[in-house]
Amino acid sequence: MTTDQGHELRNICLTLTYDGTDFHGWQWQPGLPTIQESVEEALARIIGERADVYGSGRTDAGVHALGQVANFRTSCRIPWQNLVKALNDALPPAVRVKEAREVAEEFHARYDARSKTYRYRILQTPICSPFLWRFVWHYPYPLDHKRMAAAAKLVEGEHDFTSFAACSGVVPLAPGGQIPPLQPDPRPPAPDPRSSVRTIFSSRLLARPQTSMLIYEVRGSGFVHHMVRNIVGTLIEVGRGKLAPSDMLRILEARDRTLAGPTAPASGLCLVRVEY
Protein backbone atom coordinates (compact mmCIF):
# COMPACT_ATOMS: atom_id res chain seq x y z
CA MET A 1 0.00 0.00 0.00
CA THR A 2 1.26 3.47 -0.86
CA THR A 3 0.25 7.03 0.02
CA ASP A 4 -0.86 9.70 -2.45
CA GLN A 5 2.75 10.88 -2.52
CA GLY A 6 3.95 7.45 -3.57
CA HIS A 7 5.46 6.53 -0.21
CA GLU A 8 5.04 2.95 0.86
CA LEU A 9 2.99 2.46 4.03
CA ARG A 10 4.37 0.17 6.68
CA ASN A 11 2.17 -1.75 9.10
CA ILE A 12 3.57 -1.64 12.63
CA CYS A 13 2.38 -3.92 15.44
CA LEU A 14 2.73 -2.81 19.06
CA THR A 15 2.48 -4.83 22.25
CA LEU A 16 1.40 -2.61 25.15
CA THR A 17 1.02 -2.86 28.89
CA TYR A 18 -0.89 -0.35 30.97
CA ASP A 19 -2.42 0.52 34.31
CA GLY A 20 -5.98 1.38 33.29
CA THR A 21 -7.06 2.91 36.60
CA ASP A 22 -6.98 6.53 35.48
CA PHE A 23 -8.20 5.92 31.93
CA HIS A 24 -11.70 5.63 30.50
CA GLY A 25 -10.86 2.44 28.67
CA TRP A 26 -9.05 1.79 25.42
CA GLN A 27 -11.32 3.48 22.90
CA TRP A 28 -11.07 7.18 22.17
CA GLN A 29 -13.78 9.28 23.86
CA PRO A 30 -14.22 13.05 23.50
CA GLY A 31 -12.81 14.93 26.47
CA LEU A 32 -11.79 11.81 28.41
CA PRO A 33 -8.35 10.21 28.81
CA THR A 34 -8.09 6.87 26.98
CA ILE A 35 -5.26 4.51 26.07
CA GLN A 36 -5.91 4.83 22.33
CA GLU A 37 -5.77 8.62 22.49
CA SER A 38 -2.52 8.54 24.49
CA VAL A 39 -0.84 6.24 21.96
CA GLU A 40 -2.08 8.19 18.94
CA GLU A 41 -0.93 11.52 20.41
CA ALA A 42 2.50 10.08 21.25
CA LEU A 43 2.82 8.68 17.74
CA ALA A 44 1.88 12.01 16.14
CA ARG A 45 4.70 13.74 18.03
CA ILE A 46 7.21 11.10 16.93
CA ILE A 47 6.32 10.40 13.30
CA GLY A 48 4.93 13.84 12.45
CA GLU A 49 1.62 12.58 11.13
CA ARG A 50 -1.67 11.26 12.43
CA ALA A 51 -1.98 7.47 12.64
CA ASP A 52 -5.08 5.51 13.57
CA VAL A 53 -4.19 2.85 16.13
CA TYR A 54 -6.34 -0.29 16.12
CA GLY A 55 -6.39 -2.36 19.30
CA SER A 56 -7.19 -6.05 19.60
CA GLY A 57 -10.15 -5.13 21.79
CA ARG A 58 -11.71 -2.38 23.86
CA THR A 59 -10.72 -2.78 27.48
CA ASP A 60 -13.17 -0.98 29.76
CA ALA A 61 -12.51 1.95 32.06
CA GLY A 62 -10.21 0.87 34.87
CA VAL A 63 -9.18 -2.41 33.22
CA HIS A 64 -5.48 -3.18 32.81
CA ALA A 65 -3.36 -4.95 30.21
CA LEU A 66 -0.13 -6.93 30.20
CA GLY A 67 -0.31 -7.81 26.51
CA GLN A 68 -2.64 -5.56 24.55
CA VAL A 69 -1.86 -5.69 20.82
CA ALA A 70 -2.40 -2.82 18.40
CA ASN A 71 -1.35 -1.86 14.90
CA PHE A 72 -1.06 1.29 12.79
CA ARG A 73 0.09 2.21 9.31
CA THR A 74 2.63 4.90 8.58
CA SER A 75 4.85 6.25 5.83
CA CYS A 76 7.44 7.33 8.41
CA ARG A 77 10.89 5.86 7.84
CA ILE A 78 11.90 5.66 11.51
CA PRO A 79 13.18 2.09 12.11
CA TRP A 80 10.56 0.18 14.02
CA GLN A 81 13.26 -0.99 16.44
CA ASN A 82 13.60 2.61 17.66
CA LEU A 83 9.89 3.12 18.23
CA VAL A 84 9.79 1.41 21.62
CA LYS A 85 12.11 3.92 23.29
CA ALA A 86 10.64 6.89 21.43
CA LEU A 87 7.05 5.99 22.35
CA ASN A 88 7.87 5.27 25.97
CA ASP A 89 9.54 8.68 26.23
CA ALA A 90 6.35 10.31 24.88
CA LEU A 91 3.68 8.23 26.65
CA PRO A 92 2.37 8.79 30.19
CA PRO A 93 4.10 6.54 32.76
CA ALA A 94 1.00 4.32 33.13
CA VAL A 95 1.32 3.18 29.50
CA ARG A 96 4.35 1.32 28.17
CA VAL A 97 5.21 -0.22 24.81
CA LYS A 98 6.86 -3.61 25.29
CA GLU A 99 7.53 -4.39 21.65
CA ALA A 100 7.23 -2.91 18.15
CA ARG A 101 7.63 -4.86 14.92
CA GLU A 102 6.76 -4.57 11.26
CA VAL A 103 4.05 -6.96 10.10
CA ALA A 104 2.31 -7.92 6.87
CA GLU A 105 0.21 -5.25 5.20
CA GLU A 106 -3.04 -7.18 5.77
CA PHE A 107 -2.51 -7.74 9.52
CA HIS A 108 -5.19 -6.23 11.77
CA ALA A 109 -4.87 -6.45 15.56
CA ARG A 110 -8.59 -6.90 16.11
CA TYR A 111 -9.83 -8.96 13.19
CA ASP A 112 -6.90 -11.40 13.10
CA ALA A 113 -7.00 -12.24 16.82
CA ARG A 114 -7.77 -15.92 17.45
CA SER A 115 -7.94 -15.93 21.24
CA LYS A 116 -7.57 -13.68 24.26
CA THR A 117 -6.68 -14.49 27.84
CA TYR A 118 -7.96 -12.45 30.77
CA ARG A 119 -6.96 -12.73 34.42
CA TYR A 120 -9.00 -11.49 37.37
CA ARG A 121 -7.43 -11.20 40.85
CA ILE A 122 -9.36 -11.26 44.13
CA LEU A 123 -7.47 -10.39 47.31
CA GLN A 124 -8.83 -11.87 50.55
CA THR A 125 -6.52 -10.38 53.16
CA PRO A 126 -8.21 -8.36 55.93
CA ILE A 127 -6.34 -5.23 54.79
CA CYS A 128 -5.48 -4.37 51.21
CA SER A 129 -1.97 -3.03 50.63
CA PRO A 130 -1.86 0.45 49.07
CA PHE A 131 0.48 -1.09 46.48
CA LEU A 132 -2.20 -3.58 45.36
CA TRP A 133 -5.55 -1.82 45.51
CA ARG A 134 -5.40 -0.59 41.91
CA PHE A 135 -4.97 -4.14 40.59
CA VAL A 136 -7.29 -6.37 42.66
CA TRP A 137 -10.80 -6.70 43.99
CA HIS A 138 -10.38 -6.61 47.73
CA TYR A 139 -12.92 -9.13 49.09
CA PRO A 140 -12.01 -10.02 52.71
CA TYR A 141 -14.95 -12.38 53.32
CA PRO A 142 -15.14 -16.21 53.41
CA LEU A 143 -15.54 -17.99 50.08
CA ASP A 144 -15.73 -21.67 49.17
CA HIS A 145 -12.92 -21.95 46.64
CA LYS A 146 -13.73 -25.52 45.59
CA ARG A 147 -17.30 -24.62 44.68
CA MET A 148 -16.07 -21.61 42.72
CA ALA A 149 -13.51 -23.72 40.84
CA ALA A 150 -16.18 -26.26 39.90
CA ALA A 151 -18.46 -23.50 38.65
CA ALA A 152 -15.69 -21.88 36.62
CA LYS A 153 -15.13 -25.07 34.60
CA LEU A 154 -18.77 -25.11 33.48
CA VAL A 155 -18.42 -22.07 31.24
CA GLU A 156 -15.92 -23.88 29.00
CA GLY A 157 -17.13 -24.66 25.48
CA GLU A 158 -19.38 -22.76 23.10
CA HIS A 159 -22.25 -20.92 24.78
CA ASP A 160 -24.52 -17.95 24.34
CA PHE A 161 -23.21 -15.56 27.00
CA THR A 162 -26.16 -13.16 27.01
CA SER A 163 -26.63 -13.81 30.74
CA PHE A 164 -23.10 -12.53 31.34
CA ALA A 165 -23.25 -9.57 28.95
CA ALA A 166 -23.55 -5.95 30.01
CA CYS A 167 -27.25 -5.94 29.19
CA SER A 168 -29.89 -8.42 28.12
CA GLY A 169 -32.85 -7.70 25.89
CA VAL A 170 -32.70 -10.84 23.75
CA VAL A 171 -36.12 -11.84 22.46
CA PRO A 172 -37.02 -15.47 23.35
CA LEU A 173 -37.01 -17.84 20.41
CA ALA A 174 -40.32 -19.09 19.04
CA PRO A 175 -40.84 -22.79 18.21
CA GLY A 176 -38.55 -23.81 15.40
CA GLY A 177 -35.83 -21.39 16.50
CA GLN A 178 -37.25 -18.31 14.79
CA ILE A 179 -37.43 -14.88 16.38
CA PRO A 180 -41.10 -14.10 17.01
CA PRO A 181 -42.48 -11.11 15.08
CA LEU A 182 -42.61 -7.79 16.87
CA GLN A 183 -45.92 -6.31 17.88
CA PRO A 184 -47.07 -3.33 15.78
CA ASP A 185 -45.39 -0.72 17.96
CA PRO A 186 -42.20 1.29 17.36
CA ARG A 187 -39.83 -1.02 19.23
CA PRO A 188 -36.30 -1.43 17.83
CA PRO A 189 -35.39 -4.66 16.04
CA ALA A 190 -34.58 -7.62 18.27
CA PRO A 191 -30.86 -8.33 18.72
CA ASP A 192 -29.45 -11.30 16.85
CA PRO A 193 -29.40 -14.11 19.46
CA ARG A 194 -26.13 -15.38 17.99
CA SER A 195 -24.28 -12.18 18.78
CA SER A 196 -23.34 -13.28 22.28
CA VAL A 197 -22.10 -16.75 21.30
CA ARG A 198 -18.44 -17.28 22.22
CA THR A 199 -16.14 -20.27 22.67
CA ILE A 200 -14.24 -20.55 25.94
CA PHE A 201 -11.16 -22.75 25.64
CA SER A 202 -10.26 -22.76 29.32
CA SER A 203 -11.77 -21.34 32.50
CA ARG A 204 -10.17 -21.96 35.88
CA LEU A 205 -9.96 -20.58 39.39
CA LEU A 206 -6.64 -20.83 41.21
CA ALA A 207 -6.16 -20.27 44.94
CA ARG A 208 -2.86 -18.88 46.23
CA PRO A 209 -3.04 -19.36 50.03
CA GLN A 210 0.41 -17.85 50.64
CA THR A 211 -0.78 -14.51 49.26
CA SER A 212 -4.52 -14.87 50.04
CA MET A 213 -5.16 -14.35 46.33
CA LEU A 214 -7.82 -15.94 44.14
CA ILE A 215 -7.03 -15.83 40.43
CA TYR A 216 -9.64 -16.45 37.76
CA GLU A 217 -8.10 -17.01 34.32
CA VAL A 218 -10.14 -17.45 31.16
CA ARG A 219 -9.08 -17.94 27.54
CA GLY A 220 -11.60 -17.66 24.73
CA SER A 221 -12.27 -16.80 21.12
CA GLY A 222 -13.72 -13.48 22.26
CA PHE A 223 -15.72 -11.84 25.02
CA VAL A 224 -18.89 -9.77 25.12
CA HIS A 225 -19.05 -6.52 27.06
CA HIS A 226 -18.46 -7.05 30.83
CA MET A 227 -18.50 -10.83 30.32
CA VAL A 228 -15.47 -11.69 32.46
CA ARG A 229 -16.46 -9.32 35.25
CA ASN A 230 -20.01 -10.71 35.30
CA ILE A 231 -18.70 -14.28 35.43
CA VAL A 232 -16.48 -13.32 38.37
CA GLY A 233 -19.40 -11.67 40.17
CA THR A 234 -21.39 -14.87 39.70
CA LEU A 235 -18.50 -17.02 40.96
CA ILE A 236 -18.47 -14.90 44.10
CA GLU A 237 -22.15 -15.73 44.62
CA VAL A 238 -21.27 -19.43 44.26
CA GLY A 239 -18.45 -19.02 46.79
CA ARG A 240 -20.84 -17.33 49.22
CA GLY A 241 -23.29 -20.22 48.93
CA LYS A 242 -25.98 -18.09 47.28
CA LEU A 243 -25.73 -20.16 44.09
CA ALA A 244 -24.76 -23.78 43.39
CA PRO A 245 -21.94 -24.53 40.93
CA SER A 246 -24.48 -26.17 38.61
CA ASP A 247 -26.42 -22.89 38.48
CA MET A 248 -23.80 -21.61 36.02
CA LEU A 249 -25.31 -23.83 33.31
CA ARG A 250 -28.85 -22.84 34.24
CA ILE A 251 -27.89 -19.15 34.02
CA LEU A 252 -26.18 -19.65 30.66
CA GLU A 253 -29.16 -21.46 29.19
CA ALA A 254 -31.63 -18.82 30.44
CA ARG A 255 -29.94 -15.96 28.51
CA ASP A 256 -31.13 -13.60 31.23
CA ARG A 257 -28.68 -11.12 32.78
CA THR A 258 -30.81 -10.74 35.91
CA LEU A 259 -30.05 -14.34 36.96
CA ALA A 260 -26.27 -13.86 37.09
CA GLY A 261 -24.26 -12.18 39.82
CA PRO A 262 -23.19 -8.54 40.05
CA THR A 263 -20.48 -7.02 37.87
CA ALA A 264 -17.10 -7.32 39.57
CA PRO A 265 -15.01 -4.13 39.84
CA ALA A 266 -12.79 -3.26 36.89
CA SER A 267 -9.68 -3.00 39.08
CA GLY A 268 -9.12 -6.76 39.26
CA LEU A 269 -9.25 -7.42 35.50
CA CYS A 270 -6.25 -7.61 33.19
CA LEU A 271 -5.88 -8.56 29.52
CA VAL A 272 -2.92 -10.94 29.68
CA ARG A 273 -2.29 -11.91 26.06
CA VAL A 274 -3.71 -12.03 22.57
CA GLU A 275 -2.95 -14.91 20.21
CA TYR A 276 -2.92 -14.84 16.42
C-alpha positions, 0 to 999 in steps of 0.5 A, a space after each residue: 500500500 502506498 500514500 498519495 505521494 507514492 510513499 510505501 505504508 508500513 504496518 507496525 504492530 505494538 504490544 502494550 502494557 498499561 495501568 488502566 485505573 486513570 483511563 476511561 478504557 481503550 477506545 477514544 472518547 471526547 474529552 476523556 483520557 483513553 489509552 488509544 488517544 494517548 498512543 495516537 498523540 504520542 505517535 503524532 509527536 514522533 512520526 509527524 503525522 496522524 496514525 489511527 491505532 487499532 487495538 485487539 479489543 476495547 478494554 473498559 474503564 479501569 481495566 489493565 493490560 499486560 499484553 494488549 496488541 495494536 497496529 497502525 500504518 505509517 509512511 514514516 521511515 523511523 526504524 521500528 526498532 527505535 519506536 519502543 524507546 521513542 514511544 515510551 519517552 512520549 507516553 504517560 508513565 502508566 502506559 508502556 510499549 513492550 515491543 514494536 515490529 513490522 508486520 504484513 500489510 493485511 494484519 489487523 490487531 482486532 480482526 486477526 485475533 484468534 484468542 484472548 486471555 484475561 486474568 482477574 485477581 481477588 485479594 482476601 486479606 483483611 487489609 489491602 496493601 496500598 500497592 495492590 488496591 489498583 490491581 485487585 478486587 479486595 474481598 475479605 470475606 469467606 468464600 468456598 474456593 472448591 465450589 467456585 472452581 467447579 463453577 468456573 469449569 462449566 463455562 468452557 465450550 461454546 455458549 450464548 453468554 447473554 446472561 453474562 453480557 452488560 445488558 440483556 434484551 434478547 427476544 425469546 425464540 419461538 418454536 422452530 428457533 425463529 425470532 417471534 415477530 414484533 408487535 405493531 409498535 415502534 420497538 427497535 429490532 430484536 438483537 441477533 441471538 447469535 451475537 453473544 455466542 463465544 467459545 471458551 477454551 479454558 476457565 479456571 480458578 486458582 487459589 494462592 493461600 500464601 498470598 490470600 489471592 484468588 485468580 480467575 483465568 479465562 481464555 476464549 475466542 472473544 468476550 462480550 461486554 463485561 462478560 469476564 467481570 459478570 462471570 467473576 461476580 457470579 463465581 463470588 455468589 457461588 463461593 458465598 453459597 448463594 448459588 450452586 456450581 451447577 447454576 452456572 449452566 442454568 444461568 447460561 441457558 436462560 440468557 437472562 442477565 438478571 439471573 447472574 451475579 453482580 459485575 465485579 469491579 474493573 480494578 481486578 481485571 487484566 488482559 494478559 495476552 492475545 494470540 494470532 
